[in-house]
Amino acid sequence: MKGQLKDSTIFVRQKNTIMRLSRILGISLAVVALTLTACGGGEVEVKDYSKEVDAGKITGQTYTCEELGWTMNFPETWTITKKSSLEAADKLSKANYDTDSVNTSGIKRLFAFQKDFDNHFQSTMEPLGSNDYKTVIRGLKDQLFANYFDQHINADTSTSQMNIDGLAFDCIQIKLFDRNGKQYAKQQLFTRVIGGKYFNAIITSTNDKDHERILAEFKQSKFTKKD
């Protein structure tokens, strides 16, 4: 009986983690899907960069996070995304996805930058805790597909791995299609455990050129922590 209770507790924790991560993706994808027919853009003018991240620092065109041993640059003509814009997207996600019961208090917003409202990069980290990483990744892909299905969004997902500075990242790629079968957006999620933290980076784009530009910057990242 105790063993069954322990297994049940771990399952609930893992499911909660999967829902949190799918919500993070939902935030970004909801913005992409809805802004195709909306007016206006996000807040992008930032003067005090230190206020826009929960961990790490931004100096010039370089972001550094000591907790992860991570350093990454961003294009000179692009802009750091305001935390207020991300929080607004969070509210949008709550309105479109049934995630009110999901605890996101442990998530730290890291580096986020954008060319415009449709093409951007976001990253977060949170403690892995007692969750099994492989189980979380398997469940995440299924949950993402279910989210899109529930929202009547045509999506195709695939998985792969990518090596960045000697670290193997699990990658989930999502392509979004309109009713005529034409792709209008895509997203890549890169995820792994670094220093006991569950890390993920998300690229969202509506064109190949900007997607490749963001991907190139991320692939040039440096990680001093290799566990």
N, C-alpha and C positions, 0 to 999 in steps of 0.2 A: 504493500500500500504506500509506504514512504517512497519507494522507487518510482511508482506511478505518479505521485504528487510532484516529485522532483522533475521528472520528465515533462509533466504538464506545465510546470512553472517555466522551464527553459523554453518550451514551445511558445508560450505566451510572450516571453521577452523577445524571442526571435521574430515573431509575427509583428510585434510592435515596432521593432527596428526596421523591418521591411516596409511597413506602412509609412514610417517617418521618411525613409529614403524615397519612396514612390511619391510622397507629397512634395519633397524637394524638387523632383523632376516635374511634377504636376504644376508647381508654381511657375517654372520657366516655360513649359509647354503651353500652359493656359494663356500666358502673356502672348506668346507667338501666335497661337490660334485666334485669339480674340482681337489682337491689334491689326490683323489684316483688314478688318472692316471698321476699325475705330479711328478716331481722329486724335492727333496729338502724340507726344512722345514722353519718355521718362525724364526725370530730373537727372542731368548729367554734369552740371557745373559744380565742381568740388574744389575747395581751397584748402581745407584742413583734412588731409587724407587719413590722419590717425583716427578720426571719428567714424570712418567708413568700414573698419574691420574690427572683429572681436578679438583677434590675436594676430601678432606680427606687426610689421611696419612697412611703410612705403617711402622710399627715398628716390626721388627723381622718377625714372622709369622702371625701378626694380622693387619687387615685393620680397620680403624675407620673413619666414616663420621659424623661429628657433625650436619650437616644440616638435616640428616635423623635420627640421634641418633642410627646409625647402626654400629655394630661391628661383624667382621667375621674373622675366621682363615683360613689358607690354608695349605695343606700338606707340611711337611718339605722338601721332595724330589722333589716337584713341583716348578715351576718357574713363577715369575711375567711376564706377557706378555708386550712386548714393545708397546708403543703407535704407533710407526712407523709401526709395523706389522698391527695394527688395521686400520691405515690410508691407508695402502696398500690394505687391504681387502675392504675398502670403495671405492677405485678406481675400484676394481674388480666388486663390486656390481653395480656401475654406468654403467659398460660395459655390464652387464647382465640383469639389470632391468631398466625400464623406469622411473627413479626417479630424473632426473636432475633438474626438476622444484620444487622438494620438499625442503623446508627450514629446514636444520638440525642445524642451528647456535645456537639454544637454548639447544641442547643436551650436557650434560657433561658426559664424560667417567669416570666411577668410577673404582671399583675393577675388575681386569682381571688377571686370572692366568691359567696355563696349565700344563698338564703332557707332552703332545707332540702336534703336529700340528692338530691332529684330535680330541683330548679330552681336553675340556677347559671350562672355566667359564668367562662370561662377565656381566657387569652391567652398567646401565646408569640412568640418571634422567634428567627431564626437567620440566619447569613450566606447570601446567595443564591449566592455563588461564581460558577462558570461555567455554572450552570443557566439554561436558557431559561424565563422565567416562564410564558409562554403554554403551552408544552409541559407544564410541571408541572401547571398548572390543568386542562388537558384530561385528563391521565392520572389526576389525583386523583379526579375524579368517577367515572371507570370503576373505579378501584381500590376506592373506597368501596362501590359497588354490588356488586362482586365479593366484598368482605368479608362483606356482609350475606347474600349468596346462599350463601356457603360455610357460614355459621352458621345457615342456614335461617330467616333473619329477613326478613319481608316489608317491603320498603322502597321508597319512591318518592323520586327525587331530581329537583331542578330547579335551574336556574341563572338568575341575574339580576345586575344591578349596583345599587349604592346609593351615593349621594353623601353623605359625612359631612365637614363643615367644609371643603368644596372639594376633597376627595379622592374619587376613584371607586374603590370597593371591589368586587371580584368576590365574589359571594355564592352559596353552594351551600346549598340547603335540603333537609333530609332528613326525611321523615315515616315513622314506624314503625307497623306494624299487627300486630294479633294474628291468630290463625288464623281468626277470624270476620270479619276485614276491618275491625275497629274500630281507629282510631288511638289509640295510648296514649302516644306521645311524639313530639317533633319537635326538630330541631336546625338551627341556622343557622351556617354558617362564613363569616366575612368575612376576605378576604385581599388583600394587595397588597404591593408593595415600597416601603419607606420608608427613605430614607437608606442604601440598599444592603443593608438587612435585609429578610428575608422575614418579614412580620408576619401573624399570624392571630388572630382572636378567635372564640370559640365560645360560642353560647348553647344551652343544653339545658333543656328544660322538659317537663312533663307536663300543663300547662294553659295556655290562651291568656292569662289575666290576668297570670300571672307572666312569661310570655314577653314580652308587650308592655311590662311594667315594665322588664325588663332591656334590651330593645331601645331603649326611650326613653332610658335612661341612656347607652347606647353612642352613640346618634345625637347626643347633646349633647356628645360628646367634642370636644376642641380639639387640632389638630395644627399646630405651628409649622413643621414640615418639610413641604414640598409636593412633593418629588421622590421 
